[in-house]
Structures are given as C-alpha cells and as structure tokens.
Amino acid sequence: MTHPPDVQERDDRESGMRTIRKVAPYLWPEGEPAAKRRVVLALAFLIAAKLVTVATPLFYKAAVDALSGEGAGWLVAAGAVGLTVAYGVARLMSNGFQQLRDAVFASVGQRALRRLALETFVHIHRLSLRYHITRKTGGLSRIIERGVKGVDFLLRFLLFSIGPLILELVLVGLVLALAFDLWYLAVVTVTIAIYVVFTFKVTEWRVKIRREMNAQDTDANQKAVDSLLNFETVKYFNAERREADRYDGAMAGYEVAAVKTALTLAFLNFGQTMLITAGLVIVMVMAAVGVQNGALTVGDFVMVNAYMIQLMMPLNFLGSVYREIRQALVDMGEMFDLLEQPADVSDKPGADVLKVQGGEVVFDDVRFGYDAERPILKGISLRVAPGETVALVGSSGSGKSTIGRLLFRFYDVGGGAIRIDGQDLRDVTQDSLHANIGVVPQDTVLFNDSILYNIAYGRDGATRAEVEAAARAAKIHEFILSLPEGYDTQVGERGLKLSGGEKQRVGIARTLLKNPPILLLDEATSALDTDTEREIQAELKAMGQGRTVLTIAHRLSTIADADRIVVLEKGAVVEEGAHEALLAREGRYAQLWARQQAEEDEAA
C-alpha cells in the first residue's frame, strides 16, 4: 500500500529513530569494559584532533604576519620559518589524532558488525518454514548484506560525525566572533543554516529515488539467483534468452533509478558548492575591506580564508554523510524489519527437554490448515507404538506430508495435540525435539562441500570412523572409495554432482549417524527410478530396526510390509490396518493399490 508523502516521511523518521535506538547499545556494550574504554579513548583523540584543527590557522596567520612585518614582537622573534614549521606540526597532529581515533575504535565497530550479523543469521534460522517458503533467497541475502554493511558506518556516524562537526563549527564560530566581530559569525551561521536545510531537503528527495533503486536492485538479484538455482530447468526449456530478457528488464528499471540518483546527486553537489562559495566570498570581502581600512592585517585575511575553507570540508562531509546515513537507515530498517519478524513456532517459557523412553508417537484429534479458511487435517487421531513402523498413504493433497511437518514442529497444530511418550510437542524445546527425530526427505539436499562433511553433518563432532561406519550401513562406502578424491569429493551445489540414488544414500548415512529413536521417511524414494528404489529400500528397512518409524509413501509397493498402513483422504483417516487386510476390505487402499499396479503393468 502506498502512503501519502507526509505519512511516508513520518514512517521513515520513526524507522530511522528505531534503527538508531537499536544500534546505539553496540557503542556501549554491556559487560564489555574493554570496549567501553576504547570508546572513551577514541572520543578523547577525537576532541584533541578538533582542538588542534581549530588552532592550526592561527599559526598560519602568525607566519603571514611575521613575513609581512605586521606581527607583534613575539611573532617576529619566533620567525616565519619557525611558525611555518609549527603550522605543519599542527596539521600533522590533527591527522595523527584522527588516525589514532579510527585505530582505537576499529575493534568496537567490527565486533558490533559481527554481533549483529550473527544475531540476524540466527534469527533467520528461527523463522518458520512458512516464512522461508514465501521469501526469495536472493532478496533475503541482499537485505542482510546491505543492512550489516550499514552497521559499521552508522556506528562511526554516531561517534565521529555529528558531534565532532558541531564541536568544530562552534569553536570556529567563537574564534571568528572574538578575533573579528559578530557580523562574521552571523554570515557563517546563516550560510551553514541554509546549507544544512538545502542538504537535508534534497537528500530526503533523493532517498525516495534510492529506495526505488534498491527495490529494482533486489528484484534483479532475485531473478538472477532464481535463474541460476534452476539452471537445469532453464536448459531443458531452451529458456536462456527468456531468462536474459527477464533479468535485463529488471536491470532496465534499475538503470532508470540509478540515472535519477546520479542527476540528483549532481544537483545536490552543485547547490552545496554554490551556497558555501557565496558564504566564503561574503566573508572574504568583509575581511578584504578590513585590511584596506587598516583594521585587519594580511594574516587576518589569510586566517579567515583558512577557517572558511576548513569549514567547507566538514560541511561537505555532512552532505555525503547524511546521504549515506539515510541510505544506511533504509538498508538497516529492512534488516531490523526482518529481525522483528516473529517466529510462528517458538519455545514456551520454561519448556522442558524431550525425554524419549520408547518413542511412542500419538496424534490426538489433530487439526491444521496453512490457511485458516482451508483446513488440511480435520481431526487426525493416530498412535504409533514404540518400535512400530506405520505408513501414511493417500492421494495427493490428503495431508500426508503435513503430518510429517507437524511432527517435526515446522508448524504448530491448530487443534488437538501431538505427543511423544506423553509429552506435548508444544511443551518441549525445539532443539531436543529435532535431536530425537531423523528425517530422510524425498530429495536430499546437500551442502556444496565434501561427502565427508555432508555425512558428518548428521552429528556434530562425529569422528571419521563413525562417518565411514554410517556410510557402510547405507551401502555407499565402496562407491565413495571408488571416487578419485574419496570422502573429500566435492558434491557441488545442492549435491548436483551425485545421482539421485547416491544423494539419498548420503542422506541415509547422515541420518544413521544422527542415530535418532524416531524416524520420519517423507516419500524417501519416490524421486528415484524403480531399480534404485528397490536397492535403497533394504537400507531404509535396516535403518528402521529398533526405531519408531513413520513412513509417508507415494508408491504403495514400498510400504506393503509395514506393521500398519493408515489411509488418508481429504485430511481424515478413512482406513488403517495391515496390507493384506486392507486389500481384503476392498476399500480406498485397494483402489489405490489396483490403480498403481495397472500403471506399473502399463509402463512395463
């Protein structure tokens, strides 16, 4: 929804203040006295640098007066050369204090950057599956990248920009008022006021254009990442040109916004220069008149010029800093919006650790819908005894996979309860729940790393011997050894260098290494060909020995030997029993079985 300009500006201000409030504590981190000492020391160096900076033109004036013979006795005695050397030393000290300030503060800024990046990364993993399904990975990563980069800049701004600038302007103003008269101070004050108002107004206008450019940039990045993740699909449909056109269309929008940004930047820079130059000329004319009248020395004229030029630098800095600050606030605002995104599923205060004795799983009148207006599960009641293998079957959309997601607590039930050994899943921590359930999904997704890393991912700290034992149990050890780099073989992004069967075996080995008491097989072989499926079924059956197993199946032949088969239809249990008993009943299961047998016969 588009807001009116005044409402949008108010929202921007509120968002900016919220961001500053959230970043400020990183300047003075609780429980870190060393970091606080560094902040204080950096501020001391900052003040020293500004005092030396303001004093520097006085040496310049003295040197000029000594050369022109207009100086007082002590200036003549000090000599023009000595005063010039003093001027150089003062400039060097000013820069030296600034560099010391940056060096001292560097670790504070980088630590804040690291802490916020980690906080964002952890929070993203806490967000629900529902959130991640609806977000585009490319856009999400770009928001985080831009937001985290703004942290260090914003911290430096809070400490080293506005405060020092105000301090320098006040000191220079006092020198001009005391050394000359109040008219000099009045001209400088009016010039600065007009400059600041002009800079802020134009920058606010530019921020709106920059926000549009950001949106186009995010859109283009999303399209690029999406296209690369679907590389094979693009090739299958000969769609390279189509993808290039989509990407170019997004970049065209970015180009228009970027050109607007460049043009408005040129306008801003020229306007700033014009205002500063006007103030400089007025003050210099006043000083020149004073020299002609004999009220001022040539050194005074030079000093006024030096102070005005010295003021131009921080004022120009203010313009660029304010632009960057507004952009950083926009970028960080998006990131803090992400951090404030609540998790759909969270541990209740004081949640217990799940204690699994036998592994009994009970679904008690479970109701659930991804959308409140479209219920998926309509009162599922089901008990899986310890060590029992229960298969869930049914047509597409019957709720099979939803039951698996609820068991792993990707979502909370809308009604009823799910219990493991009598403990409601909502009363235990998610970490302990996830530690006790092993999942072999339909398509095992691997990290772009070695086979060793991907199998060892099943249990943190697993030894090489344990990894190899799991690989042997999954019947993939010999295949791994046949590869040129063995267990160090890189699997490629999402495991694309391995076949479907090889990926599934790596997934089985990973889950075996985890060694969970409860196992969820979510259509674990439906993406494989028939021969590979038959080979892997033996490993899956062996993995289920001694564990409570819930199998979500598409091909009924793979679950015919399950202890019990539960048939779902439109979110409700319509039949359950052993394979032979269900066939003899000639109900829904028998229909599904007959249809699949006919399809297999036809395919054969």
Secondary structure as the mmCIF struct_conf table of DSSP 4:
data_model
#
loop_
_struct_conf.conf_type_id
_struct_conf.id
_struct_conf.beg_label_comp_id
_struct_conf.beg_label_asym_id
_struct_conf.beg_label_seq_id
_struct_conf.end_label_comp_id
_struct_conf.end_label_asym_id
_struct_conf.end_label_seq_id
HELX_LH_PP_P HELX_LH_PP_P1 THR A 2 PRO A 4
HELX_RH_AL_P HELX_RH_AL_P1 PRO A 5 VAL A 23
HELX_RH_3T_P HELX_RH_3T_P1 ALA A 24 TYR A 26
TURN_TY1_P TURN_TY1_P1 LEU A 27 LEU A 27
BEND BEND1 TRP A 28 TRP A 28
TURN_TY1_P TURN_TY1_P2 GLU A 30 GLY A 31
HELX_RH_AL_P HELX_RH_AL_P2 PRO A 33 SER A 68
TURN_TY1_P TURN_TY1_P3 GLY A 69 GLY A 69
BEND BEND2 GLY A 71 GLY A 71
HELX_RH_AL_P HELX_RH_AL_P3 GLY A 73 ALA A 78
HELX_RH_AL_P HELX_RH_AL_P4 ALA A 80 ARG A 126
BEND BEND3 LEU A 127 LEU A 127
HELX_RH_AL_P HELX_RH_AL_P5 LEU A 129 THR A 134
BEND BEND4 ARG A 135 ARG A 135
HELX_RH_AL_P HELX_RH_AL_P6 THR A 137 PHE A 160
TURN_TY1_P TURN_TY1_P4 SER A 161 SER A 161
HELX_RH_AL_P HELX_RH_AL_P7 ILE A 162 ALA A 179
BEND BEND5 PHE A 180 PHE A 180
HELX_RH_AL_P HELX_RH_AL_P8 LEU A 182 LEU A 229
TURN_TY1_P TURN_TY1_P5 ASN A 230 ASN A 230
HELX_RH_AL_P HELX_RH_AL_P9 PHE A 231 TYR A 236
TURN_TY1_P TURN_TY1_P6 PHE A 237 ASN A 238
HELX_RH_AL_P HELX_RH_AL_P10 GLU A 240 GLN A 292
TURN_TY1_P TURN_TY1_P7 ASN A 293 GLY A 294
BEND BEND6 ALA A 295 LEU A 296
HELX_RH_AL_P HELX_RH_AL_P11 VAL A 298 LEU A 339
TURN_TY1_P TURN_TY1_P8 GLU A 340 GLU A 340
BEND BEND7 GLN A 341 GLN A 341
HELX_LH_PP_P HELX_LH_PP_P2 PRO A 342 ALA A 343
BEND BEND8 ASP A 344 VAL A 345
HELX_LH_PP_P HELX_LH_PP_P3 ASP A 347 LYS A 348
TURN_TY1_P TURN_TY1_P9 PRO A 349 GLY A 350
HELX_LH_PP_P HELX_LH_PP_P4 ALA A 351 ALA A 351
STRN STRN1 ASP A 352 ASP A 352
HELX_LH_PP_P HELX_LH_PP_P5 VAL A 353 LEU A 354
BEND BEND9 GLN A 357 GLY A 358
STRN STRN2 VAL A 361 PHE A 368
BEND BEND10 TYR A 370 TYR A 370
STRN STRN3 ASP A 371 ASP A 371
TURN_TY1_P TURN_TY1_P10 ALA A 372 GLU A 373
STRN STRN4 ARG A 374 ARG A 374
BEND BEND11 ILE A 376 ILE A 376
STRN STRN5 LEU A 377 VAL A 384
TURN_TY1_P TURN_TY1_P11 PRO A 386 GLY A 387
STRN STRN6 THR A 389 GLY A 394
BEND BEND12 SER A 395 SER A 395
TURN_TY1_P TURN_TY1_P12 SER A 396 GLY A 397
BEND BEND13 SER A 398 GLY A 399
HELX_RH_AL_P HELX_RH_AL_P12 LYS A 400 LEU A 407
TURN_TY1_P TURN_TY1_P13 PHE A 408 ARG A 409
BEND BEND14 PHE A 410 TYR A 411
BEND BEND15 GLY A 414 GLY A 414
STRN STRN7 GLY A 415 ILE A 420
TURN_TY1_P TURN_TY1_P14 ASP A 421 GLY A 422
STRN STRN8 GLN A 423 ASP A 424
HELX_RH_3T_P HELX_RH_3T_P2 LEU A 425 ASP A 427
STRN STRN9 VAL A 428 VAL A 428
HELX_RH_AL_P HELX_RH_AL_P13 GLN A 430 ALA A 435
TURN_TY1_P TURN_TY1_P15 ASN A 436 ASN A 436
STRN STRN10 ILE A 437 VAL A 440
BEND BEND16 GLN A 442 ASP A 443
BEND BEND17 ASN A 448 ASP A 449
STRN STRN11 SER A 450 SER A 450
HELX_RH_AL_P HELX_RH_AL_P14 ILE A 451 ALA A 456
TURN_TY1_P TURN_TY1_P16 TYR A 457 GLY A 458
BEND BEND18 ARG A 459 ARG A 459
TURN_TY1_P TURN_TY1_P17 ASP A 460 GLY A 461
HELX_RH_AL_P HELX_RH_AL_P15 ARG A 464 ALA A 473
TURN_TY1_P TURN_TY1_P18 ALA A 474 LYS A 475
HELX_RH_AL_P HELX_RH_AL_P16 HIS A 477 SER A 482
BEND BEND19 LEU A 483 LEU A 483
TURN_TY1_P TURN_TY1_P19 PRO A 484 GLU A 485
HELX_RH_3T_P HELX_RH_3T_P3 GLY A 486 ASP A 488
STRN STRN12 GLN A 490 GLN A 490
HELX_RH_3T_P HELX_RH_3T_P4 GLU A 493 GLY A 495
TURN_TY1_P TURN_TY1_P20 LEU A 496 LYS A 497
BEND BEND20 LEU A 498 LEU A 498
HELX_RH_AL_P HELX_RH_AL_P17 GLY A 500 LYS A 514
BEND BEND21 PRO A 517 PRO A 517
STRN STRN13 ILE A 518 ASP A 522
BEND BEND22 GLU A 523 GLU A 523
TURN_TY1_P TURN_TY1_P21 ALA A 524 ALA A 527
BEND BEND23 LEU A 528 LEU A 528
HELX_RH_AL_P HELX_RH_AL_P18 THR A 530 MET A 543
TURN_TY1_P TURN_TY1_P22 GLY A 544 GLY A 546
BEND BEND24 ARG A 547 ARG A 547
STRN STRN14 THR A 548 ILE A 552
BEND BEND25 HIS A 554 ARG A 555
HELX_RH_3T_P HELX_RH_3T_P5 LEU A 556 ILE A 559
TURN_TY1_P TURN_TY1_P23 ALA A 560 ASP A 561
BEND BEND26 ALA A 562 ASP A 563
STRN STRN15 ARG A 564 GLU A 569
TURN_TY1_P TURN_TY1_P24 LYS A 570 GLY A 571
STRN STRN16 ALA A 572 GLY A 577
HELX_RH_AL_P HELX_RH_AL_P19 HIS A 579 ARG A 585
TURN_TY1_P TURN_TY1_P25 GLU A 586 GLU A 586
BEND BEND27 GLY A 587 GLY A 587
HELX_RH_AL_P HELX_RH_AL_P20 ARG A 588 ALA A 603
#
